[in-house]
């Protein structure tokens, strides 16, 4: 836009995660195992399904794919704070052996998760994990705002869980090689 002799460039205002109520968790861990092995472990969907069921969740597959790949989807029901919550997760990108992207939907909250793997050497892999929560209504925004108050504690717990997963993966790889 031109006003007199002054050029004005209007940029669309980008809302921050604080304004939209989004919340993001990110962490990276180095794992002493080859890239292909780590990808096989992080894409063991049957194992994750069993793990969720042991913790009280009801998990059902929505797709009919026989091999892991884009389009896999799950319907999950789990108890949280005294209520049963519903969640649908879909694998939207499956780039063997480097990346997986998931989209999640529920009546109140959407989400996005990215799993990135980078080979640092033949026997070392960096796991990058990014999780973003996107509230869909006012009650979900209030929940995310309360989570933001505990952000440091939640970030620490998230990093600890990913570090434990990395350590377990290393130990399984070393046990397999022994």
Secondary structure, 3 states (H helix, E strand, C coil): CEECCEECCCCCCCCCHHHHCCEEEEEEEEECCCHHHHHHHHCCHHHHHHHHHHCCCEEEECCCCCCCCCCCEEEEEEEECCEEEEEEEEEEEEECCCEEEEEEECCCEEEEEEEEEEEEECCEEEEEEEEEEEECCHHHHHHHHHHHHCHHHHHHHHHHHHHHHHHHHHHHHHHHHC
